Amino acid sequence: MSEKQPSQNPQASHVILTPDQRLRVFVSSTLQELAEERGSAKEAITRLRLTPVMFELGARPHPPRELYRAYLEQSHIFIGIYWQRYGWVAPDMEISGLEDEYQFSGRRPKLIYIKKPAPEIEPRLKVLLAKIQGDNVSYKPFTTPDELRELIQNDLALLLTERFEMVQARAISALTAPTERPCNLPVPPTPLVGREAEVAAVCDLLLQLNVRLVTLSGPGGIGKSRLAIEVARHSSQHFKDGACFVPLAPINDPALVIPVIAKALGLLETGAQSLEASLDDFLREKDSLLMLDNFEQVLPAARQVSALLTRAPLLKVLVTSRAVLHLSGENQFAVPPLAFPDKEQLLELKIGGLSPLSKYPAVELFVQSAQRVRPNFSLTAENALATVELCSHLDGLPLAIELAAARIKLFSPQAMHARLEKSLEWLTLGARDLPERQQTLRRTIEWSYGLLEKDEQVLFARLGVFVGGCTLEAVEAVCPTICPPGSVMDSGQEIDILECLASLVDKSLVQQVDDPLGEPRFTMLETIREYSLELLNGSDEAEEIHWRHAAFYLEMLETAAPDFYGPKQQVWFDKIEREFDNVRAMVRWSLVRGEVELVARAGWALWYFWWNRGYHGEAGQWIQDVISKEDELPEEVRGRAWFAAGFIRFAQADYQGVLPLRDKMLEFMRAAGDRRGEALALAAFGLVYTHLQDAERSAAFLEQGLALYRELDDKWGIAFSLSSMGQLVTLQGDLPRATNLHAESVALYWEAGDKSAIVVSQYLMAMTLLLQGDLEWASSLLQSGLGLAVEVKQKQYLAQCLEGLAGVAAAGGRADRAARLWGAAIALREATGNPSSLTEKMLYEPFIARARSQLDKAAFEMEWAKGEALSMAQAIAYAGQG
């Protein structure tokens, strides 16, 4: 690319005048450093009676992009000559004209020449040359202008010879070819929703020079065909001979693929040669795109597609399939579901308002589809959350969402969600112009299942036991390698778990996702999993698979529990969070089966996880069902079951409700010789009595618990007892002693590695300091706790830190900041279902009163409302401003 600008003659910007109509060869290079080499290139091109296109003809500084693109667009061959300079980057460009010329050259024949040596080559030119090398074009070094002249002359002569031979072949094939350019892409009746990023990504992939075959894969109903049509429509302008849509859904015989492609292209069988040969002749020089839709039932024909690509060098193929083709050079693009709010985003919506809902494509598709049936439908405060939950339950699957929206005349989103939790069978109002297999969601899934091999069908059914995904370890532990009697396979036949699982991934019935822990994780869309679970529950091996599933996850919980109180805490918490849907499924099945011991053991393992990650609300019913069948529990488990029940009531601030459990809890712990369980129960009851303001009983139980923990040399238990004593002493008014107790507790928690507990102890210590007027130290502890609360993903501790910092602001005379922080904290507590404890209220309520006295009522309430409107991220950022 030159550093000077060619003439801006309007005529020259549109037409390159070549009266003899000779082939035009565009030469791209920098001007000054390669002036002599450009002369050699011009001479070589002219000797062959070709026309060189070179910008130094009437050049000026700063060539406009429109002009050199017009020259290049009307050229037939591209020559690039490079040495050390990358070229000038215009103010409105991110790349130099040199690189832009190469990119804009498209699929023209290219001859690239690199001058050696190049000791001062610029870094950006290095990157460009590396990209060019990867594009598999002619790429030769040279040292002198004379050597370059000979290389260009010889290479152009060879190129023209090859092109002449190809033109001859094309002329022969044209005798049986259709006369019109094929462009039969379907025109969908509705706009594509929420796929802008995917369309752009696939177009970018498809138009790369070295990409010939792109497969859009995914389960039925994910929108592969719709996305592919949009991609073909957007990219067809880049193919001189257009794009052709080939529907394969009506056939299931691989031998019919070539005839169907030929028919779509308008080719007729002449009898002079085979249809395959005619197709090869026709496509050999076609610069075109074939879109092959619904390839999954004709997968053996993949080799024929590969052969077409080999024999037609300008052809590109875009495939939609539920299974990948496994061809060399295949570029796979897994079509994702439409985005919908996850749990964290839903929490943000609850806190910050529902207005951002429209940005989620799944919700947008539901609304648009519903409005086609009921034009006055819209999101309201009453139906918004139900709509989000509906889209979530349908996994963001476009077909499922459209089928649900078709029912909007009969059911509200709330009623739809309630029905979906029971069955997907009622989704039966598919548009009549859809293929039959897409008329209902069930038929869509059955279609995919029917294409599986027998052993794949067995594993597919077994995978229905997993909820929310699973690891490879879980699959291998829960799914036996032997098929059961009466299964779709012969009894006793072995299944290759890894091979079958890989095949299910390839066929889009299972998805492999990245896991932060580095282990592969496999998931199924809920709509597909429900079908597989139905298959499992209708088989003879359902009981065994559910048992294996329950045993696997119970073992995981009991292995993890000892590490909940130390440095591995967050790793385990995150892992259990990811597996919690499986834990729920295990508990539900165990309760239905009457296996209360499994649930009791799970409750004892999980209580600290429940507390830290906010699951205690849903756990209450589990434990209630367990203790109602106490007589069925082994003696060593009974005390732990009663503790779990007491913990749930404590977490729900039902302190009076905990007291009737006290004697049974301690009795069973002591009878089983469970001294650590006994120490925990004693300390916990001490804290209960603190909240009930019974200082005498509180002190007695705390001292017993502390003594037993010291005897066991349990640092975490000692820290817990000291922290609980600190709360009691704070309420008694001995703030210096309370501060010391909390300081010792914080130090022991740091030593144990329990960051969740550190946040709480630092908060409690900060409040004692605040009450003593030490705002600086209190603020420092709370800011530290704020960061830790974010790190350990503990929203209730985050609310505590916000309340503590509000107290600091109030004590410092900043009532407006205090009110806003309290508003944010209360909104967070309400969104997470985590009310303030009695102790917490007693600690911060005096500061609320102080803030109210500093600000008039309207201003205070306005700031409070501003805090309630903050998202969680905004609240954290505001709190961190100090």
N, C-alpha and C positions, 0 to 999 in steps of 0.2 A: 504494500500500500504506500503510495507516495505521500511525502509531506507537503506537496503542493496541490492546488485545486485545479481541475480542468475547467474549461470554459463553461459558463452557464447558459450557453446558447440554447433557447427553448427547444429548437428542433433537435439538437444533439442529445437532449435529455430524453427524447422519446425514440429516436431511430438511429441506428448505426448504419451509415450509408455504405453498402457494398454492392455496386451496380452489377457485378458479375455473379452475385449471390454465392460467393465462396464461403466455406466454413470459417467461422470466426473463433479465434483462440484468445481467451482472456488471460493476460499475464498479471499476476499479483506479486508485488514485492515492494520493499522500501526503495525510494528513488536514489538518494545520494550515495549510500554505501554500496549499491549494486547497479550503478549507472552503466558500467561497462558490460556487466552480465545481461542487463536488459537489452543492450544493443545486439549481443550474441543471440538472445532468444528471438528477437525480431527478425534477424537474418535467417535463422533456421526455419521459422514459420513461413517467411516469404518465399524461400527456396522451394517449398512444397506447394506453392500457389495457394496458400491459405492467407487469411486476413488476420494480422495481429491487432488486438484491442489493448492499447496501452495509454495510460492517462497523461503521459507527458505531451501528447498532442494537444496544444493549446491549454496547458495546465496553469492554474493559479493556486495560491495558498488555500488550505482548508477545503478539501473536496466535500461537497454535500453528499450525504449518504444516498439520497434519492438518485443522484446522477450515476455514481458507480454501480448502484444496484441495477439501474436501467441498462447500462453497458453489459453487465454480467448476465442479466436476464435474457439478453438477445445473443449471447455467445453460446457456442456448442461444446467447447472444450476448455478446461481450467488448468492453467499451469501456475504453480506456486514456487517461487524462488526465495530462499531464506538464508540469512547468515547470522548476524548478531543482534540487530535492533528489532524490537517488538513493534515499533511504530507509534504514531501519535494517537492519543485518546481524546476525542472531542469532549467539550464540557457536558454535553447531554448524553454521553455514551459511557458504558462501563468497560467496554473492550475497544481495542484499536480497530481502525478500518481494515487493517491487515487480517485480523481474526474474523471480523464481520464478513469480509469477502469470502473467506474459506467456508464459513457457516452457510452463507447465502448461496454458495455454488450448488448446494443440494446434491442431486444424484448424477450430475454431469461427469463424464470421464475426467479423471484427474491425473496429472503428472507432477510430482513433487520433487524438488531438487534442493539439497542442503549443501551450502559451501563449507568446506573444511580446510584448515582448522578454524575454530571459533572460540578463542580463549576468553573473550569478553561478552559472551552471549548473555542477554538479559534474562532474568528469571521467568518473566511472563512468556517469553518466546519459547523457553524450555518446556513450559507446561503445554503450550499450543502444539509444539512438535510432538510431544508425547501423545497427545490426543490424536493427531494426524496419523501417527504410526499405528495406533490402536484401531483406526478406521479401515485398515487393510487396503490401502491404495498404493499405487506405484510410488516408490520413495527411494531416491538415489543420491549419493554424495558426489560432489565434484570439487575440483580445486582451482581450475582456471576457466576464463571465459571461453577459450577454444574447446576445452573438454565439454563444457555445458552445451555449446552449439551442436556438437556431434551427438550428445545424448538426446537432446530435444528432437533433432532431425530424425534420428533412428526410431525413437519411441513414438513419434507422431506417425511415421510411415507404418509401423507395425499396428498401431491403434486403428488407422484408417483401413488397413487390410482386413482386420477382424470385424470392423463395423460393416464393411461392404459385404462380407460373407453372411453376416447376420441379417442384413437387409434382404439379400437374396432369399434366405429361408423364410423370412416374414412374407415376402411377396408370394411365395408358393402356398403358404398356409392361408393366405387371404382369400384363396379361391373358394374355400368352404367356410370362411369366417362370417359372422354377422356384420352388417354394414354399419350399425349404430353403436355408439359407445355405451356399454352397459352401466346403468346406475339405477338399480331397482330397490334402493333402500326403503324399507317401510316408513310410513309417516305415522308415528304414535299419536293417538287421539288426545293425550294429555301431556302437559309439560313435565320434564324430568325434575324431580325435587331433590335438592341437597347433595348432588353428585358433582359439583363444580371441581372440587379438588381431584376426584377420581378421573373425571374426563380429561383434565389437564395432564395428570400423571401418565395415563395410558397413551394419550396422543404424543407426549414427549418421548415415551418409550418406543412407540410404534414407528416414529419418524427418525429414529437414530439410524445412521447409515448401516451399522453392522447388525441390526435387528430385523429378522425376516418373519419370525413367528411369535405371536403373543397369544397366550391362553388366559382368558378370564375364567377363573374357577370359583366355585362357591356352591352352597346347598340350593335346592329348589326354592324359588320365591325370593332370592336375595337381590334379584334385579340384574343378572348378568346380561341378558339379551338387550334389555332397555339401555344399559350403559354402553354396550358394544355398538348399538345402532347410533347412539349419540357420538361416540368416538369416530365411527366410520363417516358420519355426516361432517364432523369437524375436519377430519383429515383428508377427505376425498379430493379436495382441491389440490393436494400435493401429489396426486397420482394422475399422470397425463391421460391414462386410459380408464380412469374412474374407479368406482367401487361397486362390487356385486354382492348381494345378499343371497346366501344359500341356506334355506331352511332344511335341517336334517331331522327334525322332530318326527315327521311322518314315517320315517323308515327305521328299521332295526337290523337290516342286512348290510354289513360292511361292503359287500360287493356292489351295492347300489350307490355308493358315495360318488364315484367318478361320473356315472350317468346323471346324477342329480346336479352336480356342479356344471357339467356340460350343458344340461338343459337350462340352468339359470343363466348361463352365458349366451344362450341362443344357438349353440352348436347342434348340428344335425348329423346323424350317422349316415355316411355316403356309401359305404360298402367298399370303397377303395382302400381304406385303412381302418384300423380299430378306432373306437371312440376315444380310448386313452391316448393313442398316437395323435389323433386330431386335436385333442385338448392340449397335448404337449406342444404341438406345432403352433396352435393359436396363442398360447400363453408365453411362448419362448421369449418374445421380445415385448410383451405387454408390461407397461409400467402401471400396474393396477393392484387393487386391494380386494382380496376375497374374504368375506365374513362368513364363516361356517358356524351356524347356530345350532346348539344342542347336540354336541358330538358324543356325549357320554354313552349312548347306546350303540355306537358304531366304532368303538375304540380300536379294534383291530385294523381299521382303515387308516390309522395314523401313519403307517409306513407309506401309504399312497400320497398323503399330504407331503411327507418328507421328500418323496420322489419328485413331486410337482415343483417344490421349491428348488431342488437340485437342477432340474432341467429348465426352469424359468428364472433367470438370475435377477430380473427386475420385479418379480412378484413378491408381494407380502400377504400374509394370512393372519387374520384375527379370528380366534376361536372362542366360543363359549362352551363350557363343559363343566359338569359336576365332578369330573375326574380329569387330572392332568394327562397329557398325551405321552409323556416320557420320551420325547424326541430330543436329540442333540440340537442345540441352538434354540430350544424352546424357552421363552421368557414368560414365567408364570406371574400372574397378578391375581391375588386372592381378593375378591370383591368383599368389602366389609359390610356389616349391617349399617343402617342409618344411625347416626349418633343420637343418643338420648341421655338425659341426666343420670349420672351414677349416684351412689348413696351420698358421697361428699357434696356433689353439686346440688342434689336435692336438699341437703341440709342448708346450703348457701341460699337456695331459693326460699326455704322456709324462713330464714333469718332476714334476707334482704329484699323479699318481695318476688312476685311471680312474673314480672315483666320480661325477663330475659328468656322466657320459655320459647318464644318464636324462633330463636336462633338455633334450636335443635331440629335437624331435618326430620327425624321420626315424628315429632310433634307437628311440624309443619305439614307433613304428608297426611297425617290423620285429619287435621283441620281441613285441608283442601279437599280430601276425598269425602269427608263428611258433608262439606258444603255443596258438593255435586248432588248429594242425595237430599240434603236439607239446607237450602241456601242461607237460612238465618242462624245456622249453628256458629258459635264462637266460643272461645275460651273465657270462662268466668272464674271468679273466686271459688265458686262451688264445685266446678268440674275440672279445674286445672290440674290439681294433684292426682285425681283419678285418671286423667288422660295420660299424664306422665307415667304413672304406675302401669297403665295398660300397655303403653309403648315399650316399657321396660320388660313386662311379662312376655311380650311378643318379640323380644330380642332385637327390636329395630328392623325386623324382617319386612320389607316393603309389601310383599303379597299378603302377609298376615295382617298388617296394618290396614291395607285397603279392604280386605274382607271384613275386618271388624268395623271399619267406618261405614261400610254398606248397611250395617245394622242400626245406624243412628236414628232411623225413624222409629224403631221399636224399643231401643234401650238407651239410657243415658250412659256416659262413660263410667259412672260409678257402678251401674248395674252390669255393664259389660265386664268390668274388672272382676266383679264378684263371680260371674259365670265362668270367666276364664280360669279362675283358680280351681274350678271343678273339672272343666273339660274344654277341649278345643273343637268338639264335634259341632257346635252350633255355628261355626264359621263356614257357612255353606252358600253364601250369596256371591260367588265370583261372577265377574262380568261375562256375558254370554260369548263375547268375542275372544276370550282367553282359551288356550288349549284345554281339552277336557281334564287333563291331569292337574290343571291349575284352578279348576272350578271350586275345589275345596282344598283347604290346607292339608287335610289327611291324605287325599289322593296324591298331592305333590310329594309328600314324604314316602308314601307307599311306592311310588314310581322309583324313587332312588333305592329303596330297600330291595325291590325286585331285581335290580341290576347287580346285587352283591353275589359273590360266591357263597357257598353253604357255610364254610367256616367263618367267613366275615359276618354272615347273618347271626351266628351264635354269639360272637364277641360283641356285635352291635347291640344285641338284646341285653347282654350282661352289663354293658356300660351304662344302661339306664339306671342302675342302682346309685351311680355317682351323681351328686347334685352340686352344680357350680364348678365342675372340673375336677381333675385329679392328676397325680403324678404317675410316672411310669411305674414307680415302686408300688403304688396302690393298685394299679391295674394288674400287675404280676401277682400281688398278694391275694387279691379278691377274686380274680377270674382264673379258675383252674384251666389247665391245658387239655384236660380230657372232656370230651363232649358227653352229656348225660344220655341215658337211655330215653328213647322217644323224641330226641331232638331232631332238627332238620338234617343233621349229619348222622352217619352210622354210629352206633354206640361204641365207645372206646377209641374213636379216632382222635388223634392229638391235634391241637391247634398251635400253630406258630404265632404266639401272641404278638411279637414284634412285627412280623411280616403283615399280619392282619391289621394291626393298629396303623401301620404305615399306609396300608391300602385304604383304610377308612378315611385317613387324612387326605390322601390323594383324591378320594371320591367325594370330599367336602361334607361328609356326614360327621366327621370329627375335626376339630381345629386344634392345631398346635400353637401355643402362645408362649411368649417369652416370660420367664419368671425371674423376679429380682434375686432369688436364691441361686439361680444358675441351673436349676434342674428343669427338664422339659415338662410342660404341663399341657394336659389335653382337656378340651372342653367340647360340649355339644350345645347348640342352641336349644333353649328350653322347649320350643315347639317340637324339635326332633327328639329330645330326651324323653318327653312324655310318651311318644310313640314307642320308643325302645323299652321304656319301663313297662308299658302295657304288654309288650311281647314277653318280657321277663316274667312278669307276674302271672302270665297265662301258661308258663312252662312248668315242668316238673322240678326244675332246679332252683326255683325262686327262693325257697327256704334256705338252701345252702348259701346262695350268693348274698342274701341279706345278712346271714350270720357272719360270714367272712368279712363283709363290709363293717358291721358293728364291731367285731373283734379288732380289726385293723385300726380303726379310729380311736377306740378306747385305749389300745396299747400306745398309740401316739400321744394321747393326752396324759397318761400316767408316766410316760417317759419324760414328757416335757415339764410336768408340774414342779419337780425339785429345782428347776432352773428359772422358775418365774421370779425368784427373789434375788437374782444376781445379775451379772453382766450379760448373760445370754437372754435376758428377759425379753427384749424387744424383738430379737430374732424369732423366738418362739411365739410371742404374741402375734407377730405379723403372719407367721405360718399358720397359726390356728385361725386367725382372721380369714385367711384365704380358704381354709378348709371348713369354716363354720357352717356352711350349708350342708356339708356332709355330716358334721356333728349333729345338726338339727335332725337330719334324716335318720341317723342312727338312733337318736333319742326317741323320735316318733315311733319308729318301728319297734323299739324295745318296749315302749309303754303299751302299744297295741298288743304285743305278744305277752305282756305281763312280766317282762324281764326287768324288774325294778332294780335288781342289784347292779346291772350295767349302768343304769341312769344315776344311781346313788354314787357309784365310783366316779362317774363322769362329773357329777356335781362337786364332789370333794376336790377333784383335780382342777376344776375350772373356776372355783369361786374367786380367786384373785384376778384371773383374767376377766371375769364378768365385771368385777369392780373397776378395773382399770380401763376397759374398753366399752363400758356402758351397756352390757347385755343383761344386767340383773333383772330388768323388767320382764323380759320374756322367759327368763329362767324360773320365775316364781311358780308357774303352773306345773313345770316339770317336777320340781321338788315336792310340791303339795301332793301330786299323784304318788310319789315315792313314799312319803311318810304315812300316807293313808293306808299303805300296805306294809307297815313296819314289821309285822310278824314274819313276812316272807324274806326279810333281810338277814344275812349272817350277822352274828353278834359283833364282829369286828368292824362292820360297815355301818351299824346303826347310829353310833355317835356322830360319825362324819355326815350322815344324811341329815340328822337333826341340826348340825352346825350349818350346813348349806341352807336349810330352811330358815334358820335364825338369821343368817347373813342376808338373805333376800329381804326379810322384813326390816332389818337394820338399814339396808341400802335404800329402802323406800321410806325411810324416816318413821317407820312404825315401831318406835322403841318399846312401847307398852306391849306390843304384840310379840316381842322377842322374849319377854320375861317368862311366860309359861313354858318355854322350851328349855330353860336353864338347867333344871335338875336332870331331865332325861339326857340332855347333851353331855353333861359331866359324868353322869352315871355310866353311860355306855362307853365313853372315852376311857374311864378308869377301869371298867370291867375288861376292856380289850387291851389294857396296858399301853394305850396310845398316849404317851407322855407329851409329845409335841402337840398333838391334837388337844390335850387337856390344857396345856399352857396357852395355846391360841384362844381357846374358849374362855379361860379366865380373864385374859387381857381384853378380849372383845367385850365381855360382860362389864368389865370396868368402864369401858368407853360408853356402853349403853347407859350405865347409871350416871355418867357425867352428863349426858344429854338429858337425862331425867332429873338433873340437879340433885341427886342423892349422893352428896360428897362422901359420906361415911362408907356406904357400900362400894362406891366407885374406888376409893382408896384401898379398901380391903382386897377387892378382886385384882386390882392392878398390881399391888404388892405381891400377891400370890403368883400371878402370872409372871412378873419380873423375876421373882426368885427361882421359879422353875426353869425359865429360859436361861438364867445365869448358870444354873446347875447343868443344863444341856449344852452350854457354851454356844448358844444360837444367837449370833450377832443381829440377824434380822429381827428375831423375836424380842431381843433386848431393846433394839431401836424402836420397835412398835410400842412396847410397853412404856418407854420413856416419853415418846411423843404423846401417847394417850394421857400420861401423868401431867405433861405440860399443859394440855388442854384443861384438865381439872384445876390445876394450880392457877392458870390464867383467870378462870371464872371465879376463883377464890380471891383474886386480887393481888397475889404475890408475883408481880410481873418479873422482877429480877430472877427469881428461882425458875419461873416458867421459861424465861429466855435461856437459862443455862441447860435446862432439861432438853429443850428443842435443839440447842447447839450440839449437845452430846448425841442426840438422835440423828441429826443431819450427818455428823461425822461418821457414825456407824453405818448409816445407809450408804454413804459414799464408799466406805470400806467394803460393804457387801455388794455394791454395784447396782442397787435398785433405784434407777433414776425416777421412776414414777413416785416412789415414796419420798424421794428427796424433794420433789416439787411441793408435796403436801407439807412436809416438815419445815421447809423454808418459808412457805406461806404462813404457817402458824407462828413461826419465830418472828417473821416480819410484822405480824399483827401485834405481837407483844412489844416490839420495838416502837411501832407506831403509837401504841397507847402510852409509851414512855416519852414520846416526842422526838425519837431519833429517826427523822424522816429520811436522811441520806442512806443509812444502812438498810432501813426497811425497803426503800426504793430499789437499792442494789440487789437485795435478795429476791424481790418480786420480778425485776427485769430478768434476772438469771432464771427464775422459775418459769417465766413466760417462754423463754427460749427452750427450756427443757420440756415444757408442756407440748410445744409444737413438735419437738423431736420425738416424744413418746406417743404422740397422737392422742392425747388425753384431753377431751373437750371440757370435762367437768373441772379439771385442774386449771385449764385455761380460764374458765369463768372465775375461779377463785383468785387467780393472779390479777384479772381485770378489776375485780372488786377491791383487792388490796391496793392496787395503784389508784383506784378511785378514792380510797381512804387517804392515801398520801396526798393526792391533789386537794382534797377537802381540807386536810390539816394544814396545807400550804397556802390556803386562801384562793385556790383555783376552782371555784365551785362549778363553773361551766364545764371544765374538763372532767371533773368528778361525775357530774350528772350524765355526761355522754358515755363515760366508761361504764357506769352502772347500767345505763340503758342497753349497752352492747352485751354486758354480762347476763342480764336478765333474759334478753332475747336468746342468747346461746343456751341458757339453762332450760328455757321453755322448748326450744327446738330439739334438745336432746333428752327431754323428760327427766331433768336432774334438779330437783328443788334444793334450796339451801337448807343446811342442817341448822338445828337450834344454836349450836356453838357459833357457826358462821354468822348467823343473824345477830347474835349478841356482840360479836366482834365489830361488825361494820355498820350496824344501825346508828350508833352515836355519831358516826361521821356523815351519814346521810342527813341526819338532823342538823349537823353543823353546816353542811353545804346548802340546805334549804334556807337556813337563816341568813346566808350570805347573798342569796339571789332571789329576785322576786319570783312568784309562783309561775307566771307565764314563761319567763325565760328559762327557769329550771326544767319545766315540762317540755319546752321546745328542744333543749339540749338532750334531755332523756330520749325523746322521740328520734332525734338524729342518731343517737347511739343505737337504738333498736333497729334502725334502717341500715346500719352498716353490715356489710358482709363479714364473714369471719376473717378473711385476709385483710380487709380494711380496718377492722377492729384491732387486729394484731399490730398493723402498721401504725395506727394512731396511738396505741398504748406504748409503743416503742419510742415515740417521739420525746418522751420525758416531760 
